[in-house]
Amino acid sequence: MGFVLQILHEYSETHTIFYFLQWMSVFLDSLTAEHLENLHEKLIHLWSNEQTEKQKSQTSNLKLWQNKIEAISTEITDCTLGIEQFLREVGQIYEALEETSAKRETIFLSLPQIATDLMISGVPIELMDGDASYVPLKWVAAILDKLSEKLGDKRLFVLSVLGLQSSGKSTLMNALFGLQFTVSAGRCTKGAYMQLLKVDESSREELGFDFLLVVDTEGLRAPELSNKSQNWDNELATFVIGLANLTLINIFGENPSEMQDILQIAVQAFLRMKQVKISPTCIFVHQNVGEMTAKDRTTEGRRRLEQRLDEMAALAAKQEECSDVTCFSDVIKFDVNTHVYYFAHLWDGNPPMAPPNPRYSHNVQELKSRILLTAKQESRGSIMKISDVKFRVQDLWRALVSENFIFSFRNTQEVMAMSKLETMYNHWTWELRSHMLDLQNQLHNQIQNRKILTLTASMIEDSVVKIYETIKQEFEKYFTEDTESYILIQWKAHFENKLLVLKDSLVSDTKRKANELISLKESQERLEQKKKVYQNELFERSQKLALSVKGKELSEEDLREKFNQLWGKWVCEVSSNVPQAMEPNIDVDAENILLDYFKKEKNIVEKLKRNTEEDFHTDFGKHVKMYKEYCAFSKNLEACDKVSINMTTEHVFSRFDETINSIWSQQRDYDQSDFHKILRVIENELNSVLTKDRYIFTSEYKIKLCWCLFRRASKHFKEMHRAFKTVNDPVNYLESKKNDFFMSFKISCQGATSITSFVDFLWHKLTPAVSDTIWEKMIIKITGDMRVTCPAFNGNRANLEKHILISLAEEENFDNYWQYIHDPESFFRTYTEKHIKMYCSGKGGEKIKTFFKICLDDIKNAILSATHESTAVAKDTSSTASEWLDLFCDYLGNKLIFPRRDLISIEHQEIKDMEFLKEAMSTALDPTMKKVEQNFSSRNIDEMFPEIGKILSKHLCGCWKQCPFCKAICTNTIPKHDGDHSVPFHRPRAVNGSNWYRTDHFVIDCCSSLVASDRLFALTDDCNIPYKNYRKAGRNFATWNITPDSSTQPYWKWFVCHFRTKLEEKYQLKFANRGQIPDEWAKITKQYVLDELKKQ
């Protein structure tokens, strides 16, 4: 290698370099020819033996022969040696030296210069390593820098060629420009090579560029690369099409199906590589088509080709959220009439004696004229300079390297089929996860209630088998009956295995969690059983201590010191028996679930790292894209769209909060499926949004939203796990009871004063229970009084809505109307909270004090009565302290929440004077009630508002679905009712911002009158549906029952007239032409509509 570098460095004359390279080529051929010939003969012999074994059906021997053939094929590839390997080595030496920072060495500086001189001399330089599938960016950049330095930053027209193996690509380029690219049968070109051609001085001004850069590529779909062909072909095609101003798509024969698939992937790749701004052109060249009238006879085929490419480009654009792309030529310029050429056979007869075909030369000249014409047109805008080509190569290759999804598919149809399959797979896995989560909850409750003491395999397996078999049936049905089943079949085994692995993983996880909980409950039970032992030991110790210190008074510190000696021993004993539970890594779970969910997205890891903001803010420029058909009419989002988008986001956050609260209420441990549940909520909410097909949410919006909610959820799940652990961990449980045990120990040691301490302990436990009970009763009393005294809440849902409409009309606040129309659930909540505050701050404030007094007296009387009753019974039966506590708690059972188990630590106390106990309890009653009253006074009454609002909402509110035409709210009082949604009165569609198709004029008609007409509404740009057949539009339209009716509430006519200007500003529409407001509407007064509402 050193000798080669020395020759190239010392001899700069072009003819000397050419002579050396030619000599070297001959020398290398002679060096390897004989050995390669022997290897080829050996390969033929082995292949012949393999064919013989196939006929004998000897499977074991067949595999052996195949391995030998594979080894010989690899050896042939390794023994192939030419000039390109030496020139590639030059580039590798340069990149290695640059990595070691040896930039001062002469050899380092001379290497790019050597390659540049060769390139200027007309030698092809390797652009992409065909063996390693790699572009040496630093080496290529250094060559182009030197080229720019030597020639000046000249303009280049980049021409590339692409086609299947042995379709005549290199031959075509050689014929076009007199080049000397290697030609032969089989794989003669590896990777991609670039060759520089100088444009004649006289033609530069006319053409608009100084040099032509020709890029020749290896053949696609090469049999030698069957193991990596598809990915490699797609990457190579995308690279050379993206790099070139014009790409020749070379096809052997008339059928372009193979290249059609590759082009589809290239288009989708360009759409995904949004940071690379490119606008390439392609020309189809059909080789070896001898028929003179081929172009005329293949018109239908070309039309279908264009149609197919357009369909696939539109599908790809929809999937990649590129709303400005509707056809193939929006990405790659292509005219089916002028960009398709048919070439005659190269030879006129059979080689080797056949002369060249004159028609082939004529075809070449025609193509050359088209190339130069295209170049002239390109020169007006997109001809690159040498420095631009360098950056284009870098940008393209980096984008290709970061693309980890699209190149593994054959065509866009496969991409779409996989996308559909992924959606279905998510649906199946959620069914499985959801079922397992329900099963976990059932097991959790049964274990907590000690219904399950030992977990058997059948408890889980029997339940899972049913749902798994159901999902398997859906799975089989999908792969059998789907219209694209012939495409899907290649992935069936993979997804079947994924489903099985997931099922086994969920079963294993459920078993582990259930067994951990059983172990924890067993530890708790052992602790409960030992508590009696601990209390007896405490009592014995306290008796011994009392005897030993007879006549002395022990301080609190002395008692605590003695107690702590016992306590440390017990805690150590309990902790040694507790099994080690597996700690979940919640943050890692969140990240892994998102990475898997968004695995099709480019650079998803970097995107998640960049999203560090705690709060979510909608960026309309990045998070929303308008469809192209609407861009022509209105390029920007309208005000109503922005409001709708913000409300959608708020609704997602609201549903997230509901989901988190629901998970919390189950009082269980964290599970990975909780994150999947949140993903499901986000999916459902975004899929249910009616965007009128005007815009779509981008993947960036979904990623940022999911990541924001996942970070919030992680905090909740960590807290939930800690709470679960605290409640179920025996050591934590024992620690929480330390003060109770100490109080018991203290009472035992105090002797005569034990009744006073007993009562103090009892009131210490009773006080928070009293406060909580009064608080709960107050909420119910306030809600009940509001139902009676507030007109808005003393009827049904229709009555509440009537009062809301009256209130809105009286206030005449358009912003409140806007919220009511576009987010009624939120408005109802706000309206209810406002009335609760008004009630509490007004006359209701005095009532609250009265309610508190009533509740406090009730509880006080209940406790006093329970004390007297239990003492009377205990005296008659000579009961112990434990029996007195049983009686006391029984009497209070239906008055307040006061668990008997919290008093275990004092139940062993010896109480001889029951009358003194009654007096002590009665004496402490008033001071304790005073303390409860003080606690209530210091507590913020606002804390009640959510609970009051929730009760009122459950009582009065039902379904929140809105009419897809006018946004009227369904009046059904059951949230998830059966049957269709309906409403007695619909509204003019202008209330919802509806406009006549392709105009900026409001629709003032009511949807109930429209469904009685013969008019149409535009569902999409190319789909118009009669109003009377509105259910055919599917989605939300299919679930509504809109009765044909010409009547409309005068209220909404008044609203449209009164807020005409505001509506026009908000929706950026006009009340004109068909949307002109009738004169009769203007005569309707506010007082009239208020009177009409009050009559209802």
N, C-alpha and C positions, 0 to 999 in steps of 0.2 A: 504493500500500500504506500509505503514511503517513497518507493521508486516512481510510482504513478504520480504522486503529488509533486515530486521533484520535477518530473518532465513537464507537467501542466504548469508549474510555477515558473520554470526557467525559459520555456519556449513559448513566446506569446504570439508568434506568427500563426495566422489562421490555417494556412495550408499545412504547416508542420503538425499542428494539433490534430487536424483531420487525418493526416497520414498516420500519426501515432494511434489514434482511436481505431482506424480501420485495421491497422496491423494487429492491434490488441484484440479486436473482435475476432479476426481470423485465428489468432493464436489460441484464444479461449475456446473457440469452436473445436479446433484440432485437439486441444487438451482434454476435452470432455466427450467428444463425439463417439469414440470407440466404446468408452465405458457406458454411455447412455444407450448406445445401440444394443449392447449386451443386456442391459437392464430391460429394455423394451422387449427383446426376444424372450427373456425370462418371464416377463409379465404375460406375454401372449401364451407361453407354455402353461403357466399357472392357471390362467383363465380357461384354457382348454380343459385342464384337469378338473376345474370347478364345474364346468358344464357336464362333464362325464359323471361326477358325483351327484349332480342334481338329478340326472336320469336314473341313477341307482337309488335315489332317495336316502342316501346315507347322511343323516343330519349332523352327526358328530364330526365326520370327516369334512363336510361342507364348511362348517364354521372354521376349521383349521385352515383350509385353502383360502377362505375369505380373509383371514388374518394375515396370511402370507402375502396375498395380493395387495392388501392395504399397506403393508410394510414396504413392498417394492415401490408402490406409488409415491409414498413419502420419500423414499430414497431418490427417486427420479426428480422430484421437486427440489430436494436438497442439493442434488448434483448439478442442477441447471445454473450456469454461471455466464454472465454477460457483462457488457460495459455498464448497464444500468445498476448492477449490484455495486460496482466500484464507485459510481457517482453518488449512489445512495449512501455509501460509507463515508464519502466526503462530507455530506450533510450531517451525518451522525457524529463525526469527529468534531465538526463545528459546534453543534449543540452541546456536546460533552465538554469542550473547552470553555464554552461560555458559562456553563454551570460552575466550573471551577474558577471562574473570573480571571483566566489567563489571557487577558485581552491585549497585553503588550507584546505577545509573541508574534513574530512575523507571519508564521504559518496561519495563525488565527485570522489575521487581517486579510491574508491573501486568498483564503478559501472562497468567500463570496465573490471576490473579483474573478477568480478562475471560472466559477459557474456562470457569472455574468458574461464573460468573454465568449464562453461556449454558446450561451443562449443567443447573443448578438450574431454569432457566426452561423446560427441556424440549427444547433444541436438541441434536440428535445430534452428538457429538464423535468425530472420527476416532481410532480406537484403533490400526488398522494401515493403513499407506499401501499401497493396492492397486496403485499404479504401480511403486513401488520395492520392494515386498514387504518392508516394514521397519516395526518398532515403535519409535517415538521414546521410549525408556525415560525419559529425563530429563524430557521434556515431560509424558508421561502421569503420572509420579511427582509432578511439581510440581502438576498439576491435582488429583490425588487428595489430596495434602497440603493444598492450599487448601480442598478440599471437606470434609476432616476438620476443618480449623480452623474453617470457617464453620458446619457442621452438627453438629460433634462426631463422635467416632469411632463412627458409627452402624453397625448391622448391615445387610448387603446380601445379598439373594438374587440370584445371577447366573443369568440365563436367556439362552441363546444359541440360534440357529437355524442349521441347516446343510442344504444341499440342492443339487441340480443347478440350473444356470441356467434361469430362467423356470419354476420349479416352484411359484411362489407364496409364497416365504418372507416377503418384506416385506409382502405382502397379508395373510398369516396374522397377523403380528405387529401390523399396524395394526388388524385385526379383533379381536384378543384384548384389546388395551390402549388402543385409540383413538389410536394413534401416527400419525406422518405420514412414515414412511420412503418414499423414492422408489420408485414402481412403474411399470414399462413393459415392453414386449417387449425382449428382448436383455439386454445387460449394463448395468443401471442402477445397481447398487451396486458400488463398487470397494473391496476390502479389507474392513475391519470397523469398524463404528460402535457406540458405546455411548450409550445414552439412559437417564437417571435418572427413575424414577417414584416418587412419594411414596406410602406406604401410609397409608390413613385411620387416624386416631388410635384409633378403636374396634376396628380389626382387628389392630393391631400386637401386642397381647398374645397373641391367638389364633394368629397366623401365626408370631410369633417373630422378625420382622425389621422394620426401619423403612423401607427403600427396596428397590425392585426395579430391578436394573441389567440392561437388555435389550441384548444384543449381536446386531446384524444383520450378515450377511456377504454377500459377493458369491457368485454362483452358481459351483458347481464344474463342471469339464469344459467350460469356456467355449471355443467355437471360436476366439475372438479370441486366446486364449493357448495355442494348440496347441503352440507351440515350448517352452513351459515349464509347461504345464498340470499334468502329473502331479506334479512336485516341489512346485509351489506349492499345489495342492489338498491334498496330504497334509500340508504344513506348516500351512496355514490350518485344516484340520479338527482337527489335533492341538492347535493353539493354543486354538481356541474351545471344544473339548470339555474340555480341561484347565482352562480358566479358569472355566467355568460350573459351578454346582451341578447344573443340569439343561440338557440340550441337546435341542432338537426336531429330529429328523432328518426333513426334509420331502422326500417322494417323490411324483413325478407319476405316478399310476397304481399298479398293484399290485406291479410288479417292483422289488425293492430291490437288484438285483445290483450296480449301480454304487456305491451307498452302502456296500454290504457290503464291497467291496474297500477303500474308503477307511477304513472302521472297523477293518479288520484291520491296516492300516498304523498307524493311531492307537494301537491296543492295543500293537503291538510298540514303537512310539516311547515310550509311557508306561513299558513294561518296561525300556527302555534308559535312560530318564531317572530313575534310581533316587533321585536327590537331590530330585526334586520329589514331595512326598507329596500325592497326589490320590485322590479317590474319586468321580468324576462319575457322573451318571445320564443315561440317554437314553430318549426316547420317539419311536417311529416314527409319523409322520403321513402317510397315503396320501391325496393330493389327487385330486379328480375321479374318485372311484369311486362311481358312481351306484347300484349294486345294494345294496338294503337288507340282503341276507343275505351281503354280501361277507366279513364277519368269519368266519362259519361255513364258508363255502365255501373260505376260504383257510387253514384250520387246518393242513392238511398242508404248505403252503408256509411258514407261520410256524414249524412244527416243524423243517423242513429248514433254514430260516434260522438258527434257534437252534443246531441241530446243527453247521452249517457254521462259525458264529462260534466255538462251543466248541472245535471241532477245531483251527481256526487259532490260537486263543488258547493252547491247550495246546502246539501246535508252537512258537509264538513263545516261550512260557515256557521250553520245553526249550532252545531255542537261546540265549536270553538268561540262562539259568541262574537262573530264578526258580521255585524248586521249590514255592513256596506257591501258585502259580497253576495251576488245572486247567481253568477254563472262562472264557468271556467276561465273565460277571457278577462274577468275582473282580477284574476291572480296571475295567470300566464297568458299573454296576448296570443290569440290564435284566431285566424279567419279560415273557416273550413273551405272556402272557395278559392282562396289565393295561396294558402299555406300548406297545400298538399300536392306532392309531385310523384309521378310514376316513371321509374327508370327501366330502360330495356336491359337485356342481359349484357354483361361486360364483354363476353366473347361471342363472336359470330360463328358458332359451331362448337365442336368439342375440343378442349385443350388436350395436348399442348400445341397442336399444329394450327389451331383456330386463330384468325386475326382478331384484333379488337373490333367491336361493333361500333360503327360510326354514329348510330343513334344514341349510344351511351354517352359519347362525347358531346352530342347535341344537347342531351338532357342535363349533362354537367354544366354546360354553358348557360342554359336557362336558369338552373338553380343558382349559379354564381351571380347572374344578373339580379335575381330576387334578393340574394344576400346583400349585395351592394346597395340595392334600393332600400332595403330595410335599414341598412347602416346609415344611409343618408337621412332617413326619417328619424332614426335614433339620435343622430348628431345634434338635433335641435334641443335635446334636453338631457339625455342620460348616458352619454359617452363618458367613460371614466378616464381619469389620469392614472399614471402608474402608481402613485401614492394611494389613490382610491381603491385600486385593485388589491393592494396590500391589506387595507383595512377591511375590504369586502371578504377576502379569504379568512381573515382572523375572526370577523363577526360570524360568518357562516359556520365555520368549523366549531367555534365555541358553542353556538346555538345547537349544532348537531350533536355535540358531545353531551350537552345537558338534556337533550331530548331522550327520555328513557321509555317512551310508551309507543309512539305511533309507528315506528319502523318495523315492529314485529308483525304487522298485518299485511295482507296481500293487497287489499284495496279498501276504499272508503266504506264499501258495503260491509266488509268484515269489521271495520272499526265501529260502525253503527250497530251491527249485530252484537258485538261484544259489549257495547254500552248498554243495550237493552238487556242482555244476559246479566250484566253486573247489577242492574236495577232489580231484576227478578231475584237474583241471588240475595241481594240485601233484604228483599221482602221475605224470602224463605228463612234466612238466618234470623230475622227479627221475630218471625213466628216462633222459631225454636227458642230464641233467647227469652222472649216474653213468657212462653210456657214454663221455661226453667225458673224464671224469676217468680212466677206465681207458685210453682212447686216449692221453691225455697221458702217463700213466705208461709205456705201451709206447714211445711216441716218445722219452721221456726216457731210458729204458734203451738204446734203439737208438742215440741220439745220443751217449750217454756211452761206449758200446762202439764208436763210430765206424762203425756199420753204416749209418747215414744221414748223408751228407755234404751233400746238398742236398734241401730239402723241396719236394715237388711237390704240386700241388693235389689230385691223385688220392689221395694217401696219407691225407688227411683226409676229403675229399668222399665217396669210395667207401664208407668205413666209416660215415659219418654218414647217408648216403642210406638205407641199409638200416634203421637204427633209426628214422629219421624217418618212413619210409614205414609201418613197423609201428605207430608211434604214431598216424599219420594214419588208419590203418585203424581203430584202437581209437576214435579221435576221431569218425570218421564213424559207426561202429557205435553209439556212445553217443548221438549226436544223432539217429540214426534210430530206434533201438529202445527208448530210455528211455521210460517211461510218461508223462513230462512233456515229451516232445520238442516239442509244440506251444508250450510256454512257452520252451524253451531256444533255439528257432530264432532268436529276436531277437538273441541274443548270439553266434551261431555265427561270423559273420565276424570279430567283434572278437577272440575267443579264437583263431581260426585265424591271424589276423595276429600276435597275441602270441606264438604258438608258433613261427611262422616267424622273427620278429624275434629270439627267444631262440636259435633254432638258428643263425642267421647270426652273432649275437653270440658264441656259444660257439665256432663255427668260427674266427671272426676272432681271438678271444682265444687259442685253441690254436695257430693259425699264428704269432701274434706271439711267444708264449712259446717255441715250438719254434725259430723263427728266432733269437731272442735267445740260446738255449742253443747253437745251432750256431755263432753268432758267438763266443760265449765259448770254446767248445771249439777253434775255429780259432785264437783268440788264444793259448790254452794250448799248442796244438801249435806255433805259431810260437815261443812262448817255449821249449818243449822243444827245438826245433831250434836256437834261438839259445844254449841253455845251453852247448852244446859250444863255440860261438864265445866265450861269456863265460869259460868255463873256460880255453880256450887263451890268451885275452887276459890272464886272471889269471896264468897260468903264465909268459907272456912278461914281464909287468910284474914278477912276483916274481923272475924270473931277472935282469932288468935291475937291479932294486933290490938283489938279492944282490950283483951285481958292483960296483954303485956304493958299497955300504957294506961292501966287503970288509974284514975285520978289525975291524969295529965291531959292537957288539951293539945291535940296535934294541929299544926298549921296546914293550910292548903298545899304548900310546897312539900311538906313531909309526906302527906297522903299521896301526892302525885308521884313522888320519887318511888314509894313502895309499889304503886300501881304500875309504873313504867317497867319495873323489873319483870312483872308477869307478862305485860303487853308485848315486849320484845320477843319473848320466847314463843308466844302464840303466833305472832305474825310470821316468824321464821318457819314455824311448823306448817302453817297454811301455804306459804309461798313455795315450799319445797314440793308440795303435792300438785301444784297447778301446772297443767301441760303447756308447753311452749306453742303459741299460735303464730302462724305465718303473717308477718306484717305486710300489708299491700303497699306498693309504690304507686300512689294515685297519680302523681304528676307524669310518671313514665307511661302509665296506662292511657292517660288523656292524649299524650303526644302520639303514642303508637296507633291508637284508634283513629286519630285524625290523619296520620300519614297513610294508613291503609285506605281510609275513606276517600282521600284526595290523591291516590297514587297515580292517577292519570295526569295530574297537573305537573307542569314543568317546575323544577326548582322549588318543590313544595317545602323542603327542609328550610331553605333560606327564607321563604315567605313567612313561615311560622316564627323563625328567629327574629325577623324584622318587626313582627306585630307584638310590640311590647307595651302598647297603651292599655291602661286598665279599662277605660271607657270606650264605647263604640260611637263613632261619628260617621254618618253617611256622607261619602264623597260622590256627588252625583256624576262627576266626570269619569270616575274610575269604577264606580259600583253599579252603574246603570248604562245600558246601551239601547238606543232606539233602533227599530227596524228600518231598513233602507227605504221601504215604500213610504214611511212617515217622514223620513229625513227630507224627502223632496218637498213635502208640504210644510213641515215645521221642524227645523233642525234642532231646536232645543226642547227640553222637557217643559211642559206647561206647568203652571203653578199648581193645578189640581193633581198632576202626576207627582210632583214633589211632596205634596201633602199626603197623598196616598202611600208613597214610598215610606215616608217617615212613620205613618200610622202602621204600616205593615211591620216595620222594625219594632215599634213599640209593642205591637201585638205579640210578636215573637218573644220579646222579653217578658211580657205578661204571662204567656203560656209557660215560659221557662220557670218563672217564679212559682206558678201553680204546680208544675211538675216536681220542683224541689220540695215544696211544702208537702206534696203527696208522698214523696219518698221519705221525708222526715217523719210523717205521721205513722208510718209502718213500724217505727222503732226497731229497725233491724240494722245489720251491718252493711257497709258499702259493698257493692258488687260492680264488676266491669260493665254489666248490662245497663247500669244506670246511665252511663255515658251514651250508650247506643239509644236509650230511650230519649235522651235530649236531642240526638241527631234526628230521630224520628219526628220529634215535635217540630224541629226547624224545617225538615223536609215537607211535612204536611202543611205547615203554615204558608211556606213559600209557594207550594204547588196549588194552594187553594186561592191564591191572589188573582183577582181579575185585572189584568193589565190592558185589556182590550187589544191585545197583540200589538201594542204600541212600543213596548220596551221589554227588556229582560234584565234580570239581575245577573251580574257577571260572576265568574268564579271567585274573583278577588273579594267581592262582597260576602259570598258564602264562607270563604276561608276565614276572613277577618271576624265575621259574626260568630262562627262556630268556635274559633279560638278564644274569643272574648268570653263567650258563655261557658266554655270548658274550664277556663281559668277560674271563673266564679264558682262553677260547680265543684271544682277541686277543693276549694276552701270549705264548702259545705260538707263534702264527703269526708274530708279529714276530721272535721268537727263531729260528724255523725259517727265515724269510726271510734273516735276518742270517747264519745258519749256511750256508745254500745259497750266498749271495753270497760268503762268505768262501772256501768250498771251490772255487767256480767262477770267481771273479774273478782274472785273471792277475796283477794288481798285488798283491792280498793274498797270492796264492800265492808270488810272488817275494819279498815281504817275509818270509814264513814261512821262507824258505830263506836268509835273510841270514847267520845264524850259521854255517850249513854252508859257504857260500861264503867267509866270513871265515876259517874253520878251514882250508879248502883253501889260501887265500892265505897264511896263517900258516905252514902246513907247507912250502910251496914256498920261503918266505923263510928258514926255519930251517936248511935244509941237512942237517947231520949228525943233528940231533935229529928229523928228519921221521918216522922210524919210530915213535918214542915218541908223537908227536902223532897219527900215523895210528891207532895202537892206542887212544889216549885217545878219539879221535872215534868209533871203531868201538864201544867199550864204552859210550860215551855214548848211542849208538843202541840197543845191545843190552839195556841194563839195564831200561828200561820194558817191552820185549817179553818179557823173562824173567819179570818180576813179573806181567804180565797172563796169561801162559801158565800159571804156577803157580796163580794165582787160579782160572782156569777149570777146571784139572784137579782142584783141591781141591773145588770145588762138585760135580763128578761123583763123586769118591771118597766124599765125605760122604753124598751121596744114595744111592749104592750100598750103603754100610755100614748106613744107616738102613733100607733095604729088607730087609737081612738080619737085623739085630739088633732092630728094633722090630716086635713082632707085628702092630700095626695096619697096617703098610705092607708086610708080606711076602706079601700075598695079592692078591685082586682087590677090586673096589668093594664087593661084598657083605661081605667080611671087614672092610674099613675101617668100614662102617656098623655092623656087629656090635660092634666095639670102641668105637665112639662111643656106642652105646646102653648098653653095659656101663659105660662111664665116666660117662655121665649118671646112671645109676641109683645108682652108688656115691657120687657127689657129692651127689645129691638137691638140686640147685640149680635151682629153678623158672625163674629168669631164663635160664639156659643152655638149658633145654628150650624156652623161648619163642622164643629166637633160632633154635634148630634147627628148630622147626616152621614158623616164619614167614619165615625167611631162611636156608635150609639152606646155600646157597653161601657166604655170609658165615661161617656157623658152621664149615663144613668148613675154610675158610681159617684161621680163628682156631685151630681144633683142631690143624691141621698146624703152624702157627707155634709154638704152645705146645710141641709135641713136638720141634720142631727146637731150640728154646731149651733144653729139658730135656736133649736129647742133647748139645748143645755145652757146657752148663754142668756136666754130670755126667761119666760115664765117657768119653763121646765127646770131651771136652776133651783128654784124653791122646792119643786116637787122631788128633785133628786135628794135634797136634805131630808125630806119627809120619808122617801123610800128607804134611805139609809137607816133612819131612826126605827122604822118598822122592822126592817131586816135584823138590825142589831138587837132590838127587843125580843124578836122571835128566837134568835139564837141564844140570847141570855136566859130567857125563860126555859128553853129546851135544856140547857146545861144545868140550870138550877133544879129543874124537875128531875133530870137524869141522876143528879147527885143525891137528891132526897129519896127517890125511888130505889136506887141501887143500894143505898145505905140501909134503908128500912128492910129490904129483903136480906141483905148480908147479916144484919144484926140477928134476925130471926133464925138464920141457918148457920150462924157462927162461921161465916165464910172467911177465906184467906184473902190476901191482897189481890192475888191472881183472879179469884172468883168475883171480887168486887169490880175489878177492871173489865171482866167479861160482861157483867151486868151493865156497867156504865156505858161501854161501847155499843151494846145492843140497843139501849134506850136512845142513843144518839145516831144510830145507824141510818135512818132515813132523813136526818136533819143536816148532817154535814159529812164530808169525806174525812174519815179519821181512822186509819188502819190500826187494828189491834196489835199487829206484829211490832209496831214501833215502840211498844211498851213492855216488851219481853224482859228488858234489863232491870225493871223494878218490880216485876211480878212476884219475886221470891221473898220480898220484904215482909217482915212480921209486923202486922198492925193489930194491936190489941184494942185500941179505943176507936171504934168506928164513928162514934158521935163526934169525937175530936176531928176526925178526918172530914166529916161533913161540914163542920164549922170552918175548918181551914180552907176548904174548897169554896164555901160561900163568901168568906172574907176576901179571898183573892179575886172573886168574880168581878166586882166593880172596877178595881184598878186595872185589871186586864182589859175590860171593855173600853176603858178610857184610852188605853194604849192602842187598841184596835181602831178607835175613833181618830186618834192622832195620826196613825199610819194611813188611814183613808184620806184624811185632810191633806196630807203631804203628797199623796199619789195624784198624778196628772189624770184628770177625767178624760182627756183625749185618748188615752189608751183603750178606752171602751169603744171608741167610734168604729174601728174595723169590725169588731164582733157584732155590734148593733147593725152596721151596714150589711154584714154577711147574712144575718137573720132576715132582714127586710128584703134583701136581694133574692134569697132562696124562696121567700114567700110570694114575691110579686113578679119576679123576672123569670123568663123561661127560655125560649129559643131566641138566638141572636142573629140568625141568618137573614141576610138582606136580599131583596129582589135584585136580580142582576141587571135589570133595566133602570129602575128608579130609586133603589136603595131603601124602599119601605121595609120595615122590620116585621118579620113573621110574628103573628100574635099568639102562637101556641105557647101555653104556659109550661110545657114539659121540655126541658133542655134538649134531649136527644130523642125526640118523638118519632113515632112511626108515621109513614105516609108523607104526603107532599107538604111543603111550606105554603102558607097563604096569608093574605092580609085583606081586610074588608075594603080599604081605600088605597089605591095606588096614587102616585104623584106624577106631575109633569116631568118628563125625562130631563128637562133643563136643570132641575134641582140637583141631579147627579152629574151635570156637565156633559150630557150627551149631545153630539152634533150630527148633522146630516153628512153622509159619507163624502169625503173629499171637499168639504166646505168648512167655513168657520161660522156656520149658522146653527144656533141651538135647535134642539127638538123640543117643542113645547107640548106635544101630544102626550097623553097619559098612556102607559103601556097597556092598561086594560082596554082602552079604545083602539090601540094599534093592533092588538091581537084579533080584533074583530074586522080589521081592514085587509086589503090585499097588498099592503106595503111590505118591503123587504128591509132587513138590517144586515150590515156587513160584519160577518164574523171574522174574516181575514181579508186580505187584499183580493183573493180570488174565490171567495166563498160567500155568497149572499143567500140568506135564508128568509122565507116568508115569516112574518111575525106570527101568523096563525099556526105555523109549524115550529114555534120557537124551541120546543123540547128536542128537536133534531140537532140543535147546537151542542147538546151534551153538557157535561160538567154541571155547573150550578143551574143552568137553564132547565135541565131535565128533572130537577127536584122541586120545581115550583108549579103551583096550580094557579094560573092567572085567568080569572073568569072574564070573558068579553063583556065590557060594560062601558058606556059612554059617559057616565057620571064621574065627577072629580070633586074632591073636597074644596070648597071656596078658600079654605085656609092657605093652601099651597099656591093658588092663583094670586092671592094677596101677597104672599111671600115673594113670588117671582116679580111682581110689579114693584113692590116696595124696595127690594134689594137688587133691582135690575142692574144698576151700575156696578155694584159689588160683585155680582155674578159674572158680569162681562170682564171685569178686572181679574178675578180669580181664575176663571176658566179660559181667558183669552179668546172668547167667542163673542158673537153678536146676535142680538134678537132682530134678525132681518130675514126678508124673503119668506120661506116656509116657516121660519122661526119668529115671525113678527107676532108680538103680543096682541091679542084681540082687544078691542076697545072696551068690551064688557068687563074684562078683568080689572081694568083701571078704576072701575066704578065701585069695586068691592072695598069696603073700609075695614080698618082694624077692629072697630067696635062691633061691626057685623060678624066678623069671624069669631070674636071672643064670645058674643052672645050665642052663636051657633054651637060653639064648643060647650058652653055652660049648660045648654039644653040637653046635651047627650047624657 
